[in-house]
C-alpha cells in the first residue's frame, strides 16, 4: 500500500476513534440507533443540556458518524452507519471479557 495513503487511512481511523472517545457521544450514538431524533428529544432522553448535546453532535457530524436533515424549523439527526453501533457492541463484548479476566486474577490473589 502507498505509504501516504496508509498514513491518511490511519489518520481517518484515529479521527473515528476520537469521535467515540467520549461517553456522551457513545450515548448519543446508541440513542440514534433507535431512530432519528432532534436535539430537544436527545436532551430529554439523555438528560443532557442542549449546548452539550449540540457540541457532541457537531463532532459526530464532522466525522460522518451522524447525519442531519432539516424538517421545517427542526434539524433531525440520524445514525450515519448502523455498523458504528455494531462496532461499539463488539468493543463492549471485548471489554466484558477483559474485565472478567481481571476479576479472575483478583480472585486468584484473594
trRosetta pair geometry for C-beta under 8 A, 3 or more apart (Angstrom, degrees):
i j d omega theta_ij theta_ji phi_ij phi_ji
1 5 5.9 -117 169 83 95 115
1 6 5.0 108 113 -64 121 105
2 5 3.9 74 74 10 103 113
2 6 6.7 -174 88 -13 51 84
3 6 5.6 -54 -147 35 31 113
3 7 6.5 33 154 -20 64 103
4 7 5.6 -49 -148 34 35 114
4 8 6.4 37 152 -19 64 105
5 8 5.6 -54 -149 37 32 112
5 9 6.3 33 153 -19 66 105
6 9 5.7 -52 -145 36 31 111
6 10 6.3 31 155 -17 64 106
7 10 5.8 -56 -148 38 29 110
7 11 6.3 32 152 -22 64 106
8 11 5.6 -53 -149 34 32 114
8 12 6.5 31 153 -17 65 104
9 12 5.8 -53 -150 37 32 111
9 13 6.3 37 150 -22 64 106
10 13 5.4 -51 -147 35 33 117
10 14 6.4 36 153 -21 65 104
11 14 5.7 -53 -149 35 31 112
11 15 6.5 33 151 -21 63 104
12 15 5.6 -52 -149 33 34 113
12 16 6.6 36 152 -19 65 101
13 16 5.8 -53 -154 33 32 111
13 17 6.5 29 150 -15 65 107
14 17 5.6 -55 -147 39 34 112
14 18 6.2 39 151 -23 66 104
15 18 5.5 -48 -145 34 32 114
15 19 6.6 40 151 -24 61 101
15 63 5.7 -175 143 -119 100 108
16 19 5.5 -52 -157 30 33 116
16 20 6.8 21 150 -10 64 106
16 63 6.0 143 -100 -178 54 127
16 65 7.3 134 -137 -70 78 113
17 20 5.7 -63 -153 42 36 106
17 21 6.5 57 145 -50 66 100
18 21 5.2 -37 -149 2 37 127
18 63 7.9 -172 74 -87 89 145
19 25 6.3 -147 169 160 63 154
19 59 6.0 170 -125 144 79 98
19 60 5.9 110 -165 -104 115 58
19 63 4.3 -91 -72 31 146 170
19 65 5.4 163 155 -22 149 149
20 25 6.6 -144 -120 103 30 121
20 26 6.3 65 -159 -79 71 90
20 29 7.8 -16 -112 -12 82 155
20 88 7.1 -163 -143 -90 126 96
21 25 7.6 34 53 46 44 134
22 25 4.4 80 71 7 98 106
22 26 7.0 -167 92 -9 51 84
22 56 6.7 -135 95 -123 141 112
22 59 7.8 58 23 87 138 159
23 26 5.5 -53 -149 35 37 115
23 27 6.4 38 153 -19 68 103
24 27 5.7 -53 -150 36 33 111
24 28 6.5 37 150 -21 65 103
24 46 7.7 98 -149 162 79 143
24 48 6.5 107 -142 -115 115 153
24 52 6.6 -91 -165 160 158 110
24 53 7.9 -133 172 -96 119 53
24 56 5.2 -119 117 -89 112 158
25 28 5.4 -49 -148 34 36 115
25 29 6.5 39 153 -20 65 102
25 56 4.9 -156 -82 -168 79 113
25 59 6.5 -69 -99 85 134 125
25 60 5.9 166 -149 -64 107 110
26 29 5.8 -52 -151 34 32 111
26 30 6.5 30 153 -15 65 105
26 88 6.4 144 -146 -135 98 136
27 30 5.8 -54 -147 38 33 109
27 31 6.3 36 153 -21 65 106
27 46 5.5 114 138 -131 127 128
28 31 5.6 -55 -147 36 31 112
28 32 6.2 23 157 -13 66 108
28 42 6.4 29 -126 -159 88 132
28 46 7.1 -34 -79 -58 64 162
28 53 7.1 144 -97 -144 123 79
28 56 5.7 168 -21 122 153 127
28 57 6.7 -150 -168 -78 153 74
28 60 6.6 -132 103 -33 136 157
28 66 7.5 -54 138 -58 115 145
29 32 5.9 -58 -144 42 29 106
29 33 6.4 40 152 -32 63 101
29 60 7.1 -173 -70 -128 91 141
29 65 6.8 -53 -99 159 114 118
29 66 7.5 -133 -99 -63 72 103
29 79 6.5 83 -155 -115 69 101
29 84 5.9 -107 -163 126 132 124
29 85 6.2 -178 147 -80 103 83
29 88 6.7 149 105 -38 136 154
30 33 5.5 -46 -150 22 34 118
30 34 7.5 33 152 -19 58 98
30 85 6.5 118 -101 -122 58 110
30 88 7.2 -120 -70 106 92 159
31 34 6.1 -59 -170 27 37 109
31 37 6.4 -37 141 10 108 151
31 42 6.0 116 117 -127 152 86
31 45 5.7 125 -138 110 132 140
31 46 6.2 -75 -59 -57 150 112
32 35 7.4 -116 -161 74 40 25
32 36 7.0 26 -148 -108 82 36
32 37 6.3 -118 -98 21 71 102
32 42 7.9 -6 -61 -98 86 118
32 66 6.2 -71 -159 -115 176 112
32 77 6.1 -72 -109 120 128 98
32 78 6.1 143 -172 -158 113 28
32 79 4.3 150 125 -56 109 83
33 79 5.3 61 -84 -61 56 153
33 82 7.0 102 -134 -132 93 71
33 84 7.9 -143 -80 79 110 95
33 85 4.3 66 -98 -70 146 156
36 69 7.9 -25 -151 37 143 113
36 76 4.9 42 163 165 119 113
36 77 6.5 171 -154 82 75 39
36 78 4.4 -34 -98 -84 96 88
37 41 4.1 -132 -165 90 102 125
37 42 4.9 124 119 -55 132 84
37 45 7.1 -63 -143 5 158 143
37 76 6.9 173 94 -153 14 77
37 77 6.1 -23 68 58 66 89
38 41 5.1 95 53 10 69 103
38 42 7.2 -135 99 -4 34 91
38 74 4.9 -51 -108 -178 147 113
38 75 6.3 122 -134 76 90 50
38 76 5.2 -60 -74 -97 76 62
38 77 7.0 127 -112 8 29 81
39 42 5.7 -59 -149 39 32 110
39 43 6.2 37 153 -24 68 105
39 50 6.0 67 151 -143 118 89
39 53 5.5 138 -157 112 87 128
39 54 5.9 15 -133 -75 138 84
39 57 7.0 -96 -100 -10 95 158
39 75 7.0 37 -19 70 101 95
39 77 7.5 81 -63 -9 63 121
40 43 5.6 -51 -147 33 31 114
40 44 6.4 27 156 -15 64 107
40 50 7.4 -9 -92 -101 57 110
41 44 5.9 -58 -148 39 30 108
41 45 6.0 26 157 -17 66 112
42 45 5.8 -58 -140 41 29 109
42 46 5.8 -4 171 9 67 116
42 48 7.4 -34 135 53 84 112
42 53 5.2 142 106 -155 119 139
42 57 7.7 118 73 -64 169 124
42 77 7.2 1 -43 47 139 130
43 46 6.8 -75 -137 52 17 88
43 47 7.7 62 168 -105 52 10
43 48 5.7 -113 -133 72 60 69
43 49 6.8 2 -141 -168 112 12
43 50 5.2 -23 -89 -78 146 66
43 53 5.2 -106 -76 -16 80 153
44 47 7.5 15 -172 -71 25 48
46 53 7.2 138 61 -94 130 113
48 52 5.1 -110 169 85 107 125
48 53 5.2 127 102 -58 118 95
49 52 4.8 87 66 9 83 107
49 53 7.1 -157 94 -6 41 89
50 53 5.7 -57 -143 38 33 110
50 54 6.1 31 161 -19 68 108
51 54 5.8 -57 -145 39 30 112
51 55 6.3 34 156 -22 65 106
52 55 5.8 -54 -149 33 29 112
52 56 6.5 20 157 -12 64 108
53 56 6.1 -63 -150 41 29 105
53 57 6.1 29 155 -20 66 109
54 57 5.7 -54 -143 37 29 112
54 58 6.5 37 154 -26 63 102
55 58 5.7 -54 -156 28 30 114
55 59 6.9 28 149 -16 63 102
56 59 5.6 -49 -153 33 39 112
56 60 6.4 34 151 -14 68 106
57 60 5.6 -57 -146 42 35 110
57 61 5.9 37 154 -23 69 107
57 66 6.2 -71 -152 71 77 152
57 68 7.7 75 167 -68 119 124
57 77 5.9 -94 -143 -98 126 156
58 61 5.7 -53 -142 37 28 111
58 62 6.3 31 157 -22 63 105
59 62 5.9 -54 -149 32 28 112
59 63 6.7 12 156 -5 61 111
60 63 6.0 -68 -153 45 31 103
60 65 4.3 -89 -166 72 82 112
60 66 4.4 45 127 7 117 109
60 80 7.8 -170 161 -12 94 121
61 64 7.6 42 -176 -72 33 23
61 65 7.4 -91 -65 51 22 71
61 66 5.3 -56 -77 73 65 91
61 67 7.3 109 -126 -107 83 24
61 68 6.2 -13 -113 -14 130 112
61 77 7.8 -96 -74 -127 106 111
64 67 7.9 11 -157 -70 55 79
64 80 5.3 137 155 -168 62 160
64 81 7.9 33 137 -12 93 112
65 79 7.7 -48 160 -156 65 61
65 80 4.9 -164 177 22 17 131
65 81 7.4 -80 -138 27 50 90
65 84 5.9 102 -150 -107 94 158
66 77 5.1 7 171 -172 128 107
66 78 6.5 154 -162 76 77 38
66 79 6.3 -58 -110 -114 72 29
66 80 5.3 -116 -80 -33 15 95
67 77 7.1 154 80 -153 41 58
67 78 5.2 -19 61 61 90 93
67 79 7.9 6 18 92 83 17
67 80 5.2 121 -28 -96 86 76
68 75 5.1 9 -177 177 120 107
68 76 6.8 154 -154 78 66 40
68 77 5.1 -30 -97 -96 82 67
68 78 7.5 168 -88 17 33 73
69 75 7.1 155 75 -156 32 63
69 76 5.3 -24 63 62 86 92
69 78 7.2 20 2 -3 108 113
70 74 7.4 148 -156 84 56 41
70 75 5.5 -36 -97 -99 63 72
70 76 7.9 154 -106 16 14 75
71 74 5.2 -23 69 72 87 92
71 75 7.6 147 21 -106 72 21
71 76 5.4 26 2 -10 121 118
79 82 6.3 81 117 -82 134 51
79 84 6.5 -153 -170 47 107 124
79 85 6.9 -26 -148 -27 150 113
80 84 6.9 68 62 -20 87 139
81 84 5.3 107 79 -21 84 96
82 85 6.1 -51 -170 34 54 105
82 86 6.7 55 137 -17 74 105
83 86 4.9 -53 -149 40 48 118
83 87 6.1 54 150 -25 73 98
84 87 5.7 -52 -152 33 30 111
84 88 6.5 31 149 -18 63 103
85 88 5.3 -46 -146 36 38 115
85 89 6.3 43 151 -21 65 102
86 89 5.6 -52 -149 35 32 114
86 90 6.5 35 150 -20 64 102
87 90 5.6 -51 -150 34 34 113
87 91 6.5 35 151 -19 65 104
88 91 5.6 -53 -149 36 33 113
88 92 6.4 34 152 -19 65 104
89 92 5.6 -52 -148 36 33 112
89 93 6.5 35 152 -21 64 102
90 93 5.6 -52 -150 33 33 112
90 94 6.5 32 152 -16 65 103
91 94 5.7 -53 -149 37 33 110
91 95 6.2 36 151 -21 66 106
92 95 5.4 -51 -144 37 34 115
92 96 6.3 41 153 -25 64 101
93 96 5.6 -48 -149 31 31 115
93 97 6.7 30 153 -16 62 104
94 97 5.8 -56 -153 37 33 110
94 98 6.4 33 151 -19 66 106
95 98 5.6 -54 -147 37 32 111
95 99 6.3 31 155 -18 66 106
96 99 5.9 -57 -149 37 28 109
96 100 6.4 31 152 -22 63 106
97 100 5.6 -51 -148 33 33 114
97 101 6.6 34 153 -19 64 102
98 101 5.8 -54 -152 35 33 111
98 102 6.5 33 150 -18 65 104
99 102 5.5 -52 -148 37 35 113
99 103 6.3 39 152 -22 66 103
100 103 5.6 -51 -148 34 32 113
100 104 6.6 36 150 -21 63 102
101 104 5.6 -50 -152 32 34 114
101 105 6.7 36 150 -19 64 102
102 105 5.6 -52 -152 34 36 112
102 106 6.4 37 151 -19 67 102
103 106 5.6 -50 -148 35 34 112
103 107 6.3 33 153 -17 65 106
104 107 5.8 -56 -147 39 30 110
104 108 6.3 37 151 -26 64 105
105 108 5.5 -52 -149 30 32 115
105 109 6.7 19 156 -9 64 106
106 109 6.1 -66 -155 42 31 103
106 110 6.4 40 148 -37 67 106
107 110 5.3 -47 -144 20 37 119
